[in-house]
Structure formats: structure tokens, C-alpha cells
Amino acid sequence: MFRLWGKVFKDNRLLKDTVICNEADDTRTHKIFNALDEICYEFDLSKPIWLDSTIAEFKRHDKARFYQDNFVDSIDFDYLEIQIIEE
């Protein structure tokens, strides 16, 4: 089972979080993108842009943070963090 944890932080405090589970027979990349889409839908956010630094961080740690630079719209929090907790 694939599980991705999405968290929204402001002033170093966790505002909201969710865990997306995916048991589909799909590639790891598709599971990550689909889970991120579900997180953004649940938190009512626009989809973030994957910058080169975000991709590198995710490859190293299975965790990435999306800051204001990653969003086209303005956000009312410091960052969105995603982390793979189970594969």
C-alpha cells in the first residue's frame, strides 16, 4: 500500500494534515501525483509547481516542501509538505 502524508504549516505549527492511501497498480510517480492532487483538492489549493530544488529534495528524502514560489496563487500558510510514509 502506498501512503502519502500532506501537511500545511504556518509559523512552525501544523494547521492541517491528511494521509492519502493508494492501492492502485500504478507507477510510483503516478501515485505521487495523484495523491498530491487529492491533497490539494482536500485543502482547496491550486496544484504546486515542481521546481528543480523540490524534485531533488524529494528524491533524496521522500519528502518535499512547497513554498509560495511553487504556487501560482498566493497562499495563506508558510509551506505544504508531502512525505511518503509507506510504499
N, CA, C and O of each residue as an XYZ file, in Angstrom:
348
protein
N       0.840     -1.178      0.000
C       0.000      0.000      0.000
C       0.888      1.245      0.000
O       1.893      1.308      0.708
N       0.503      2.214     -0.793
C       1.223      3.483     -0.885
C       0.473      4.521     -0.064
O      -0.738      4.683     -0.216
N       1.198      5.230      0.813
C       0.567      6.281      1.617
C       1.423      7.538      1.563
O       2.638      7.484      1.747
N       0.771      8.676      1.306
C       1.431      9.967      1.244
C       0.783     10.882      2.276
O      -0.441     11.006      2.331
N       1.614     11.518      3.088
C       1.140     12.393      4.157
C       1.317     13.832      3.704
O       2.426     14.249      3.369
N       0.234     14.587      3.693
C       0.278     16.001      3.333
C       0.016     16.863      4.551
O      -0.925     16.614      5.305
N       0.861     17.895      4.748
C       0.744     18.754      5.932
C       0.889     20.212      5.522
O       1.690     20.542      4.648
N       0.108     21.085      6.159
C       0.198     22.523      5.930
C       0.701     23.178      7.215
O       0.154     22.953      8.294
N       1.755     23.996      7.084
C       2.376     24.644      8.234
C       2.321     26.163      8.110
O       2.438     26.717      7.016
N       2.143     26.820      9.241
C       2.275     28.279      9.336
C       2.901     28.591     10.685
O       2.443     28.095     11.715
N       3.950     29.412     10.684
C       4.675     29.784     11.903
C       5.135     28.550     12.678
O       5.023     28.501     13.903
N       5.650     27.558     11.959
C       6.143     26.293     12.537
C       5.077     25.518     13.300
O       5.399     24.740     14.198
N       3.831     25.720     12.957
C       2.730     24.975     13.571
C       1.955     24.242     12.473
O       1.706     24.772     11.391
N       1.591     23.020     12.795
C       0.804     22.213     11.864
C      -0.639     22.703     11.891
O      -1.297     22.658     12.930
N      -1.131     23.174     10.739
C      -2.513     23.656     10.659
C      -3.483     22.536     10.317
O      -4.543     22.411     10.930
N      -3.115     21.727      9.336
C      -3.962     20.595      8.947
C      -3.114     19.556      8.244
O      -2.060     19.858      7.684
N      -3.594     18.338      8.285
C      -2.873     17.256      7.619
C      -3.862     16.206      7.153
O      -5.010     16.165      7.595
N      -3.394     15.365      6.258
C      -4.191     14.268      5.735
C      -3.252     13.189      5.207
O      -2.109     13.462      4.839
N      -3.753     11.974      5.178
C      -2.998     10.856      4.608
C      -3.815     10.292      3.446
O      -4.997      9.981      3.589
N      -3.166     10.171      2.308
C      -3.802      9.623      1.111
C      -3.262      8.218      0.886
O      -2.053      8.015      0.778
N      -4.161      7.263      0.817
C      -3.787      5.863      0.571
C      -4.120      5.504     -0.877
O      -5.156      5.905     -1.406
N      -3.234      4.752     -1.500
C      -3.438      4.362     -2.891
C      -2.980      2.915     -3.054
O      -1.807      2.598     -2.862
N      -3.908      2.057     -3.406
C      -3.592      0.650     -3.620
C      -3.629      0.269     -5.095
O      -3.566     -0.911     -5.441
N      -3.731      1.274     -5.963
C      -3.819      1.011     -7.399
C      -2.510      0.433     -7.928
O      -1.433      0.680     -7.386
N      -2.633     -0.335     -8.988
C      -1.461     -0.908     -9.646
C      -0.965      0.121    -10.664
O      -1.285      0.048    -11.851
N      -0.178      1.077    -10.172
C       0.279      2.186    -10.998
C       1.749      2.457    -10.679
O       2.288      1.886     -9.732
N       2.389      3.307    -11.443
C       3.786      3.636    -11.165
C       3.879      4.523     -9.931
O       2.900      5.156     -9.534
N       5.049      4.562     -9.334
C       5.270      5.373     -8.136
C       5.019      6.851     -8.441
O       4.412      7.554     -7.634
N       5.478      7.321     -9.591
C       5.303      8.721     -9.980
C       3.833      9.072    -10.104
O       3.407     10.120     -9.619
N       3.047      8.213    -10.747
C       1.616      8.472    -10.887
C       0.928      8.484     -9.526
O       0.034      9.296     -9.289
N       1.337      7.591     -8.638
C       0.746      7.564     -7.295
C       1.040      8.860     -6.548
O       0.171      9.388     -5.854
N       2.262      9.376     -6.687
C       2.632     10.626     -6.016
C       1.810     11.780     -6.567
O       1.254     12.562     -5.797
N       1.726     11.897     -7.881
C       0.972     13.000     -8.497
C      -0.515     12.911     -8.169
O      -1.147     13.928     -7.885
N      -1.077     11.704     -8.206
C      -2.498     11.540     -7.877
C      -2.766     11.885     -6.415
O      -3.767     12.530     -6.103
N      -1.876     11.458     -5.515
C      -2.047     11.770     -4.096
C      -1.918     13.271     -3.854
O      -2.669     13.835     -3.059
N      -0.973     13.922     -4.530
C      -0.818     15.374     -4.387
C      -2.062     16.103     -4.899
O      -2.487     17.096     -4.308
N      -2.643     15.614     -5.994
C      -3.896     16.195     -6.494
C      -5.009     16.071     -5.455
O      -5.765     17.018     -5.239
N      -5.112     14.914     -4.815
C      -6.137     14.707     -3.785
C      -5.909     15.612     -2.573
O      -6.861     16.152     -2.010
N      -4.649     15.776     -2.177
C      -4.326     16.663     -1.049
C      -4.723     18.099     -1.383
O      -5.341     18.781     -0.565
N      -4.372     18.553     -2.574
C      -4.712     19.917     -2.978
C      -6.221     20.110     -3.055
O      -6.727     21.171     -2.689
N      -6.939     19.104     -3.523
C      -8.398     19.194     -3.569
C      -8.981     19.280     -2.153
O      -9.868     20.090     -1.886
N      -8.470     18.439     -1.257
C      -8.978     18.412      0.112
C      -8.686     19.723      0.854
O      -9.511     20.187      1.642
N      -7.519     20.315      0.603
C      -7.140     21.565      1.268
C      -7.561     22.801      0.482
O      -7.293     23.923      0.910
N      -8.215     22.612     -0.660
C      -8.670     23.695     -1.531
C      -7.495     24.583     -1.973
O      -7.518     25.803     -1.807
N      -6.476     23.935     -2.538
C      -5.284     24.632     -3.016
C      -5.118     24.432     -4.515
O      -5.603     23.454     -5.084
N      -4.428     25.369     -5.139
C      -4.036     25.134     -6.529
C      -2.875     24.144     -6.521
O      -2.191     23.989     -5.509
N      -2.660     23.486     -7.634
C      -1.587     22.486     -7.697
C      -0.237     23.195     -7.728
O      -0.048     24.137     -8.498
N       0.695     22.751     -6.902
C       2.018     23.394     -6.895
C       2.867     22.971     -8.088
O       2.633     21.935     -8.710
N       3.848     23.795     -8.381
C       4.789     23.530     -9.458
C       6.011     22.847     -8.857
O       6.524     23.272     -7.822
N       6.474     21.783     -9.517
C       7.661     21.060     -9.049
C       8.895     21.771     -9.591
O       9.223     21.633    -10.769
N       9.573     22.523     -8.748
C      10.828     23.158     -9.136
C      11.961     22.136     -9.039
O      11.805     21.092     -8.406
N      13.096     22.433     -9.662
C      14.228     21.505     -9.635
C      14.675     21.211     -8.201
O      15.019     20.075     -7.874
N      14.669     22.229     -7.358
C      15.078     22.022     -5.964
C      14.085     21.124     -5.225
O      14.486     20.328     -4.376
N      12.802     21.246     -5.540
C      11.779     20.410     -4.919
C      11.956     18.952     -5.333
O      11.852     18.045     -4.507
N      12.219     18.740     -6.597
C      12.421     17.379     -7.114
C      13.649     16.746     -6.472
O      13.608     15.583     -6.070
N      14.742     17.502     -6.372
C      15.972     16.983     -5.772
C      15.754     16.619     -4.304
O      16.220     15.578     -3.841
N      15.045     17.480     -3.577
C      14.751     17.202     -2.166
C      13.901     15.941     -2.041
O      14.147     15.110     -1.167
N      12.909     15.796     -2.908
C      12.024     14.636     -2.847
C      12.782     13.348     -3.169
O      12.550     12.318     -2.536
N      13.671     13.400     -4.133
C      14.461     12.214     -4.480
C      15.358     11.773     -3.330
O      15.537     10.578     -3.096
N      15.922     12.749     -2.611
C      16.831     12.430     -1.500
C      16.121     11.911     -0.267
O      16.590     10.968      0.370
N      14.978     12.524      0.081
C      14.368     12.257      1.384
C      12.951     11.687      1.340
O      12.366     11.437      2.393
N      12.387     11.475      0.157
C      10.973     11.087      0.013
C      10.074     12.091      0.722
O       9.027     11.731      1.260
N      10.490     13.346      0.718
C       9.765     14.414      1.386
C      10.058     15.704      0.626
O      11.190     15.936      0.202
N       9.031     16.545      0.452
C       9.224     17.810     -0.256
C       8.357     18.886      0.367
O       7.275     18.614      0.889
N       8.852     20.114      0.304
C       8.103     21.266      0.792
C       7.826     22.202     -0.376
O       8.712     22.525     -1.167
N       6.579     22.624     -0.459
C       6.154     23.554     -1.498
C       5.891     24.908     -0.837
O       4.971     25.049     -0.031
N       6.719     25.908     -1.192
C       6.600     27.254     -0.645
C       5.821     28.138     -1.614
O       5.322     27.655     -2.630
N       5.714     29.426     -1.305
C       4.991     30.365     -2.159
C       5.514     30.337     -3.599
O       4.737     30.495     -4.540
N       6.808     30.140     -3.774
C       7.394     30.095     -5.124
C       6.829     28.953     -5.965
O       6.845     29.029     -7.194
N       6.329     27.897     -5.321
C       5.793     26.753     -6.036
C       4.342     26.938     -6.467
O       3.832     26.157     -7.270
N       3.679     27.955     -5.947
C       2.261     28.174     -6.237
C       2.077     29.412     -7.107
O       2.771     30.413     -6.931
N       1.142     29.338     -8.040
C       0.804     30.491     -8.864
C      -0.042     31.454     -8.035
O       0.184     32.663     -8.066
N      -1.015     30.920     -7.294
C      -1.860     31.740     -6.427
C      -1.128     32.046     -5.130
O      -0.171     31.363     -4.765
N      -1.587     33.073     -4.448
C      -0.990     33.377     -3.152
C      -1.547     32.406     -2.106
O      -2.708     32.003     -2.181
N      -0.716     32.039     -1.138
C      -1.123     31.080     -0.109
C      -1.112     31.770      1.248
O      -0.356     32.717      1.462
N      -1.948     31.298      2.161
C      -2.051     31.917      3.486
C      -1.362     31.070      4.556
O      -1.740     31.113      5.727
N      -0.354     30.301      4.150
C       0.433     29.484      5.069
C       1.886     29.542      4.603
O       2.174     30.097      3.542
N       2.796     28.978      5.382
C       4.215     29.046      5.030
C       4.608     28.019      3.974
O       5.292     28.349      3.005
N       4.169     26.760      4.166
C       4.502     25.739      3.172
C       3.595     24.516      3.309
O       3.011     24.251      4.360
N       3.509     23.788      2.199
C       2.839     22.490      2.138
C       3.941     21.448      2.071
O       4.834     21.533      1.228
N       3.879     20.471      2.952
C       4.886     19.414      2.964
C       4.218     18.087      2.635
O       3.155     17.764      3.164
N       4.859     17.320      1.750
C       4.379     15.970      1.476
C       5.496     14.999      1.838
O       6.679     15.308      1.695
N       5.101     13.827      2.307
C       6.083     12.819      2.723
C       5.502     11.434      2.474
O       4.357     11.161      2.834
N       6.292     10.562      1.857
C       5.873      9.181      1.679
C       6.099      8.461      3.002
O       7.208      8.460      3.536
N       5.042      7.852      3.526
C       5.178      7.143      4.807
C       5.117      5.630      4.636
O       5.456      4.887      5.558
N       4.690      5.170      3.467
C       4.665      3.729      3.221
C       4.614      3.467      1.730
O       3.893      4.139      0.992
N       5.394      2.473      1.291
C       5.348      2.072     -0.126
C       5.084      0.600     -0.219
O       5.006      0.055     -1.320
